């Protein structure tokens, strides 16, 4: 049975774990943690979304909640509407970057922010107790549709990120939305700015044409498509629920998810002129971000991995921008959520105002090489050997808020047990691919011998 539940919400394989009964139980457990009122729901374009939505709606109705359904929409749009409508909470029906046979739920507080670890643990407790407050027939909730949600989100982003006329007639933007949640809203946003859009995989009535995670290996066709066109200035590839963005340059070369936050932060500081230049990201994000932000007079603060952990650190430190190295950009002036509309708008603003080709801008970024791997070791075994691991890297500074991260002069290594599998993830970054591979292999060999 394939079901995962944590700070990223509930995800499972439809027909092999993710059942209507399971969905209803999770929704009821979530509902115990929010006040009475309205719950905003929205979904990506998976075939199973109507089944999952029906289960969500039935559960919420039976508990007496009003439901505002915004239809096929990005997760950040569900979060935005939840916040501006003063709703009791929200549920995004999506499995994000997982393959099409998966689906799931992301649970949102009334302020538009995801449930944190403490509240997720409370949902788990509610599941065990099943102390649900079902209503009588005359007190059932009602379902209402909202067709203006995507426009409201778009309008707000463009109010905050203002474009002038410079460069508008020069940019042609390609979008590969994987036929998923960003298929309508992202091209419409770009056209509203005044740029030309070339659509690829922007049909929500079609199946996913690729794995929805916007990694290099999943975007080869998009890369070739841009390279052959010759008239495209930048390409944006989205995941299933359109909260993450990967970038391709005018030649179709993959810029990478890591550099989405680097470029967004760079352009935000350069062209939005914030007085506060504090950026928050997780421990596993590229050091290129630190280099770029410090060169512009700002500073980077690190948090545990996970969007909600970045958000809570951003709130604590009053950061003006943040995100993760997976293509997620969080802009508090819009909302505390990974928001592809914010990311794309910032990057197009910077590209337009710079007057340079994207490849030229990227060539000026610090060059690091990241290697990601994993090893089959349980969390218990990892925890029992933390002091031995620290001793092995005793000459380097250590951050232990989320696994163990060791900073070297021109490189780093992050050793982090998975929350869902009996594995330990090992991520290294340095100025050369050879050195990154060496760090990962050295760590794997040491961990195997130790554990």
N, C-alpha and C positions, 0 to 999 in steps of 0.2 A: 504494500500500500504506500503510495507516494503522496504524503502530505507534510508540509513544512509550515510551522507557525513561529513567528518571532516579531522583532521590531519592524520587519518589512511586511508584516501582515500574514494572511493565510494564503498558501499556494498549494495546489494539488493537481493530480492528473484526473481529468474527467473520466468517470467510469472505473477508476482504480484508486478510490480513496475520497475524491471530492464528490460527495453525494448531496442531494437536496437536504437530507436530514442533518448532515454535518454542517452544511451552510446555515441552516435555520438555527442550529444550536450556537454557532459562533456569533451570528447576528444578535440573537437574544442575549448572549453573554455580554456583547458590546453595549447593547441597549441598556443594560443594568448600570452602566458607567456614565450615562449622559442624562441630562434633565429631560422631562417631557417636552414635546414640541415637534419640530420638523427635522427630518434627515434628508440631506441632499445625496442623490446617487447618480452615478454616471458610469459608463463602461467603455472598454475598447471594442474592437470589431470581431472578436473571436466567434466562431460558430456557436460555441456553448454559452455565450453571454446572455442570451435570452432565457435559457434554462436557469442560470445562476441568478439573474435578475428577478425572475419569478419567485424563486425561493427567498431572496432578500426581501422583496416587496411583501410576500405573504407573512413572513416573520414579523416585519415592522408593523404591518397592519394589525396583526393579532395582538401586538403589544400596545396599540393605540397611538402610534406615531403617524403624523402626516409625512408624506414622502414627496419630494420634489425631484423628478427625473429629468436630467439634462441630456439624456441620450448618449450617443457616441461622442466622447470628449476626452481630452487628456486628463490624467490624474491631477495635475496642477490646476486645471479648470474646475474640477470638483472641489478642490481645496479652496480656491478663490471664491467660488459661489457660496460655499459653506460659511466662509468668513463674512462676506458682504451682506448675506441674507440673515445674519444673526441666527443661524440654524443651531439646533442642539448638537448636531454632529453630521458627519458625512461618511459615505462608503464608496470607494472607487472599486469597481468590479473589473479586475485585471490580473494577469499573471506577469505583467511588466515585460521583461526581456526573455521570459521562458518560452519554449516552443508552443505551437498552436494547440496541442492537446492538453495543455495546462490552463487553469484559470484560478482565480482567487479573489481575495478581498483585502483592501487597505483601509484601516480604520482611522477616522479623522475627528479631532475635537472640534468644538464649536468655533474656535479661533482659527481654524484652517490648518492646524499643525497635527502631524501624525501622533498617534498614541506612543508614549515612551515605554521604556522597558518595564517600569513599575506598573503601568496600566495594562500592558500586555499580560503581565503575570496575573493581574486581577481577573482578566478575561479567562485565563486558564483555570483559576480558582472557581469562577462562576460556572464554567463548563462542568466541573466536578459536582458542584452543589445543585445546579439546575433549578435555582430558586427564581423562576421567571414569573412575571406578572402579566399573564394573558388577560385580555379584556372581554367583556360580554359583547353580544352581537350589536348592541346599540352604541358601543363606545370604540368600535374598530376605526383604525386610521383610514385615510383616503390618499389616493395617488393623483398627483398633478404633474403635467409636463411643462417644461420650460425650453423654448426654442431660442432664447436670446442669450443664453449663458456664454457661449463662445464669443459673441460680439461684445458683451460686457467685459470679458477678460481682455480681449484684444484692445478695446478702447482704453482701458486703464493702463495697460503697458505702454501704449503710444502716447498717453498723456505724460507719463513719467520719463520716457526716453524719447526726446524730441529730435526729429530729423529736419534739417533745412534742405534747401534744394541742391546743395553741392553733391555732385556725383550721381544724382538719381538717374540720369540718362545713360550711365555707364555700366551699371551692374546688372548682370543676368544671374539669377540664383536657381540652382537645381535643388529639388527636394525629393528624397526617397523616404517616404513615410511608412513603408512596409505594408501598405493597404490597411493601416491601423488607425489609432486614435488621433494622430496628427494630420491625417490626410486632407481634411478640409480647413482646419484653423490655421495651420502654418502657411500654406500657399496664400490664403486670404490675408494674413498678417503682412506678408512680404509685398503683396500687391497694394495693400493700404499704404505702406511706406512709399510706394512709387516705383518699385523695382520690377523687372520682368521675371516671371517664374516659369521654370521648366519642370513639369511634374513627371515623376517616375514612381510607380507603385503608390498612387494616391486614390485608390478606389476601395472604399470600405465594404463593397459588395463582393469583393474577390478574396481569395485565400491569401495568407502570408506567402510572398514569393521567395522568402529567405528566412533564415533564423533571425528573429527580431532583435537580437543583441547587436548593436552597431559596431562590431569589431572588424578589423581589417579583412579577415578571412571570409566574412559574410557580405562584404561590400565590393567584391571584385567586379561584378557586372556594373555597378554604379560608377566605379572608378573608370572602367573602359568607356562607359557611356559619356562621361564628362570629357575624357581624353579625346574621343572621336568628334565631339561636337565643336570644339575649338572656340565657341562663343560664350562659354560659361565662366563666370568669375569665381564662384564658390559653390560648393555643394554641402548640404546638410542631410545627414542620415539620422533617423529617429528610431527609438525602440517602440515596443508595443503600446505603451501608455504615454509616450511622448513627454517624458520628464527628463530624458537624457538625449544628448546631441553629440554626434561625431562629425568632424569637418573634413572635407576634401578640398584641395586647392584647385586652381584653374587648369591644372594639367591632369587632374584626376588622382593626384597622390594623396594618400591617407595621412592626414595631419594627426589624427589620434584623439581618443577621448581625453587623455591626460591634458592635452593642450587646449581643450575647450575652456576649462576654468582659467588657464594661464592667459589666453587671449582675452577672455571676458573681463578678467581683473585688470589687465593692462589697459584695455580700452576704457573701462569704467573710470579708472584713476586719471587717465590722460584727457578724456573728453567730457566726463561728467563733473570733474573738478570737486570731488568730495573733500570736506574738511577732515573727515575720519577715514584713514586709509588702512584700517585693520581688516585683514582677510582671515577667515577661519576655514580650515580644511582638515581632513583626517590624516592619520599617521602614514597612510600608504600612498599619498599623493606625491607627485614628482617634486623634487627639490627645485626644479626650474621656476616654480611658482614663487618660492622664497627669493630667488635671485632677481626675478623681474619686479616683484613688489617692493623689495628693499631698494632697488635702483630708482624707483619712483617715489621714495620717501615713506613707504608704508612698512607694515610688519605682518608676518603670518603667524597665526596661533593654531596649534594642532589639537584635534579631538580624537575620541574613539571613532572607529569605523561605523558608518551607518548614518543615514540622513538625519534622523531625529537627534543623534548625538552632536552632529555638526550644528544643527539648529539651536539646540540648548546652549552650546558654547557661544554661538553668535549672540544670542540674547544676553548671556552673562557678561560678555565682553563688549557689547554694543557695536559689533562689527558691521561694516557697511556692505560687505559682499562676502560670499563664501560658497562652498560646494565641495564636490568630491572629484577625484580623478577618473570617474566613470562617465564623464560628460554631463554631470549635473551641476547647474549654477543656481545659487540661491541669492536673490536680491531683495533684502528686507523692505526697501521702499515700495515694492510691489506685494510681496508676501514671503513668509518663511517656508518656502517650498522649492524643491528643484523644479525649475520652470523653463521649458524649452523656448517659450515666447520671449522671456527675459534674455536668455542666453543668445538667441538668434538676433534679437534686436540690438543688443550691445555689440555683437561682433560685426553686424552690418553697419552700425554707426561708425565703428572704428575703421572698417575697411573703406567706407565711403569718404570719411574725413581725411584719411591718410593719403589718398590718391595713389597708393601703391598696390601692386599685385599681392595677393595673399602669400604666394611663395616667397616673395621678397621679405615680407614681415616675418614669416616663420623662420627664414634663414638667419634672422637676427636674434632669435630666441636661444637661450642656453641649451646645449645639446647634452642630454642624458640618455642612458640606455637602461630600460627596466626589464627585469626577468621575473616571471611569476611561476611558482611551482608549488607542489604540496607533497606531503609524506603521510603515510598511514600511521598515526599515533593518536591515542585517545587524549581527551582533555585532562583526565586524571593523571595520566602518565606525564603529560607536559607540566601540570601544576606541581607534581612531586619532584620535578627536576629543574625547577626555575632557577634555584641558586647555582646549580651546576652550569646551566646555560649562561647565566650572568658571569660566572667565573671565567668561562671560555672567552668571553668578550670583555674582560675586565678593563682593558685599556681604552674602551670607548664609552662615551656618554650613553646612558640608558634611560628610556622612557617606558614605564611599565603600566600605563593606564589602560592598555588594550593589547594583551600579549606582551612581547618585548621588542622594542625598536632600539637598534644601536646605530648611532651616528658616527661615521668615520670622517676623515678630512674631506674627501671628495666623493663619498659614497655612503650608503646606509643599507641596513638590512632589517626587515620587519618579520618577526616570527609570531604567528597568531593562530591559536586553535579555532577551528570552525565551531559555530554555535549549533550547526545542524548535522554535521557529519563527524565521524571519528578520524579526522585528519587535522594536520597542522599546515597552514599556508605559510609559504616562505617567499617573500618579495625582496628583491635587491635592486638597487639603482646605483649607477656610477657613470663616469665619463667614457667608459668603453664597454662594449658588449662582452668582451672577454673577461673583464674584471667582475661584471655582474654575474656572469655564469660561474665564475670561480667562487664568489661569495655564496651563491645558492648551493653549489655542489659541496663546498666545505661544510656548510651548515647541515645539509642533508646527511652527510657522512657522520658528522658528530652526533646528530640527533639519533640516527639509527644505532650507533654504538652505545649511546647513553640510555635510550628507552627501549 
